[in-house]
Amino acid sequence: VQISGGKLLYCVDIYDYEFVDSYIQGEVSRCDFFGCNVFGSDTMDCNFYQSTDIISSKVKTSYVSDSCKLRDCYVYGKGILKGSMDGGIFREGIYDKNKARFSKETEKIDYIEI
């Protein structure tokens, strides 16, 4: 199922959706995001593409492309980060040493560079 231009607040148990140019807040799993704003959410096994902004969210075992930005997020699990991260905690995961960018305020704990 694809949702384009949606504004979903306080989602619970959303999975296997594709969001395009949407605003999402809540709990989502196994979703793809293209050009979205994700705020105050718990995400798991998701893919973020095309300049998606993820703000004040928990990001577990997800892929974040190089055009995406995370702000004040908690990243954990076996995901891959290629985008930029401003503040927050990179608890565990893999990041692309040639593409991923971290602000000096970001705390990196347990990671693998590829």
C-alpha positions in Angstrom: 0.0 0.0 0.0 1.4 3.4 -0.9 0.4 6.7 0.8 1.3 9.9 -0.9 0.9 13.4 0.8 -0.5 11.9 3.9 -0.4 13.3 7.4 -0.5 10.5 9.9 -0.3 11.4 13.6 -0.1 8.9 16.4 0.1 5.8 14.2 0.3 2.4 16.0 1.3 -0.9 14.5 1.7 0.3 10.9 3.8 -2.1 8.8 4.5 -2.9 5.1 3.5 0.6 3.8 5.3 2.9 1.4 5.1 6.6 2.2 5.8 9.4 -0.3 5.9 13.1 0.7 4.1 12.4 4.0 4.3 13.4 7.6 4.4 10.4 10.0 4.4 10.1 13.8 4.0 6.8 15.6 5.1 3.2 15.5 6.0 1.8 12.1 7.8 -1.4 10.9 9.0 -2.6 7.5 8.0 0.6 5.7 9.7 2.6 3.0 9.8 6.4 3.1 10.5 8.8 0.2 10.7 12.5 0.8 8.9 12.3 4.2 9.1 13.9 7.6 9.2 11.3 10.4 8.8 12.9 13.9 8.8 11.3 17.4 8.5 7.8 16.0 9.6 4.3 16.7 10.8 2.7 13.5 12.0 -0.8 12.9 13.3 -2.5 9.7 12.5 0.6 7.6 14.2 2.2 4.5 14.5 5.9 4.3 15.2 7.6 0.9 15.0 10.9 -1.1 15.8 13.5 1.6 13.5 12.1 4.3 14.0 13.9 7.6 13.9 11.8 10.8 13.5 13.8 13.9 13.5 12.8 17.6 12.9 9.2 16.7 14.1 5.7 17.5 15.5 4.0 14.4 16.1 0.2 14.7 17.7 -2.0 12.1 17.0 0.4 9.2 18.6 1.7 6.1 19.1 5.5 5.8 20.3 6.7 2.4 22.8 9.4 1.9 20.2 12.1 1.1 18.4 11.7 4.5 19.0 13.5 7.8 18.5 12.3 11.3 18.2 14.9 14.1 18.3 14.0 17.8 17.6 10.3 17.1 18.5 7.0 18.8 19.9 4.6 16.2 20.4 0.9 17.1 20.3 -2.6 15.7 22.0 -3.9 12.6 21.0 -1.0 10.2 23.1 0.9 7.7 23.5 4.7 7.8 24.7 6.6 4.8 23.0 9.9 5.6 23.8 12.6 8.2 23.2 12.6 11.9 22.9 15.7 14.0 22.9 15.1 17.7 21.4 12.0 19.2 23.0 8.6 19.8 24.3 6.1 17.3 24.1 3.2 19.7 25.0 0.4 17.3 25.0 -0.3 13.6 27.0 0.1 10.4 27.8 3.4 8.7 29.4 4.2 5.4 32.6 6.1 6.2 32.6 7.8 2.8 29.0 9.1 2.9 27.7 9.2 6.5 28.3 12.4 8.4 28.0 13.0 12.2 27.8 16.3 14.1 30.2 16.7 17.0 27.1 16.4 19.3 26.4 12.9 18.1 27.5 10.1 20.4 28.8 7.0 18.6 29.0 3.9 20.8 29.2 0.5 19.0 29.6 0.7 15.3 31.2 -0.8 12.2 32.6 1.4 9.4 32.3 0.1 5.8 
